[in-house]
Amino acid sequence: MKNPSPVLTTIREMILQGSLAPGERVPETDLAGMLGVSRTPIRQALPVLAEEGLLVEAGARGFSVRAFTIEEIVEAVDVRGALEGMAARALADRGAPRSLARAFRDLLDDGDAIFAKRFLVEADEEAYGDMNARFHELIIEGSKLRMVRDLIERVNRTPFASPRTIAFDKLNLQEMFDALHFAHRQHHQIAQAIEGGESARAESLLREHVNIQKYSMNLRRIPVAPGARATPET
């Protein structure tokens, strides 16, 4: 996995929180001063955020915050879940080749390593996002459904709808652990269903799995395993 960028994560969360308002220009110099960093990590982060759909180009070499609503995010996540569920079903029906099964296991091992220490540090948010994005990409690639892939790419350009953009701006690290650990257990179940040819189960699990995206933005109650503490809805 690539090295996490604290600057990228911070700007992303500033956009979600409204510290950077929709339509507002994002000058590199002002943002660097605000975050206490040089312009280099800012310059590297802004195009990435534009690719995620959070920023739009504004003039020569400039960016502004894209306007979006929470309702649009929720709708986009639900659409992505339906499409990825179709991809998971198709992949399970087709049968996962050995190379794909190995790739799943490698990613699951990466995720397990994040949670093995039983707590999270701030950098784990970006590390998990990278692993999560690749997990979903494997399912889409393996499905061989070109139209579904193209539609998902379009949906992922909606701010915060991509599986890479996990944003925990209002949750503490323990709550992050609960939510992400739950989601990663779902990864294991999804991979098992796909490898076992359980197409209906794979689709159902995938559609439920994307709800973590909503929980990460504090829009839904976080599901917890029996015996774990629940997180209050706000």
Long-range contacts (C-beta under 8 A, 24 or more apart in sequence): 1-110, 1-127, 1-130, 1-131, 2-130, 4-123, 4-125, 4-126, 4-127, 4-130, 5-41, 5-44, 5-45, 5-48, 5-126, 6-122, 6-123, 6-126, 7-35, 7-37, 7-41, 7-42, 7-44, 7-45, 8-41, 8-44, 8-45, 8-48, 8-49, 8-126, 9-122, 9-125, 9-126, 10-35, 11-35, 11-42, 11-45, 11-46, 11-49, 12-49, 12-52, 12-54, 12-165, 12-167, 13-167, 13-169, 15-49, 15-54, 15-55, 15-65, 15-159, 16-160, 16-167, 16-169, 16-217, 17-169, 20-65, 21-65, 22-65, 22-66, 22-67, 22-68, 23-64, 23-65, 23-67, 24-64, 24-65, 25-58, 25-62, 25-63, 25-64, 26-55, 26-62, 26-63, 26-64, 26-65, 27-62, 52-156, 52-157, 52-159, 52-160, 52-162, 52-164, 52-165, 53-156, 53-157, 53-158, 53-159, 53-161, 53-162, 54-159, 54-160, 54-165, 66-159, 68-158, 68-159, 68-160, 70-217, 70-219, 72-158, 72-159, 73-158, 73-159, 73-160, 73-161, 73-217, 74-214, 74-219, 76-155, 76-158, 76-161, 77-161, 77-210, 77-211, 77-213, 77-214, 78-210, 79-155, 80-152, 80-155, 80-156, 80-161, 80-163, 80-210, 81-206, 81-207, 81-208, 81-209, 81-210, 81-211, 82-207, 83-148, 83-151, 83-152, 83-155, 84-136, 84-139, 84-140, 84-152, 84-206, 84-207, 84-210, 85-202, 85-203, 85-204, 85-206, 85-207, 86-143, 86-145, 86-148, 86-203, 87-139, 87-140, 87-142, 87-143, 87-145, 87-148, 87-149, 87-152, 87-206, 88-139, 88-143, 88-190, 88-193, 88-194, 88-199, 88-202, 88-203, 88-205, 88-206, 89-199, 89-200, 89-202, 89-203, 90-143, 90-144, 90-145, 90-148, 90-199, 91-139, 91-142, 91-143, 91-194, 91-202, 92-193, 92-194, 92-196, 92-197, 92-198, 92-199, 92-202, 92-203, 93-197, 93-199, 94-142, 94-143, 94-144, 95-197, 96-142, 96-194, 96-195, 97-142, 100-138, 100-142, 101-195, 103-138, 104-135, 104-138, 104-191, 104-194, 104-195, 105-191, 107-131, 107-134, 107-135, 107-138, 107-187, 108-184, 108-187, 108-188, 108-191, 111-135, 111-184, 111-187, 112-184, 114-180, 114-184, 115-177, 115-180, 115-181, 115-184, 118-177, 119-173, 119-174, 119-177, 120-173, 120-176, 120-177, 120-180, 121-173, 122-173, 124-176, 124-180, 125-166, 125-168, 125-176, 128-166, 128-180, 128-184, 129-163, 129-164, 129-165, 129-166, 130-164, 132-163, 132-164, 132-166, 132-183, 132-187, 133-162, 133-163, 133-164, 135-163, 135-187, 136-163, 139-190, 139-194, 139-206, 142-194, 160-213, 160-217, 161-213, 163-210, 163-213, 166-212, 166-213, 166-216, 167-216, 167-217, 168-216, 169-217, 169-218, 170-218, 170-234, 171-216, 171-218, 171-231, 175-222, 175-231, 178-222, 178-224, 178-228, 178-229, 178-231, 179-212, 179-215, 179-216, 179-222, 179-231, 180-212, 182-212, 182-222, 182-223, 182-224, 182-225, 183-209, 183-212, 185-225, 186-212
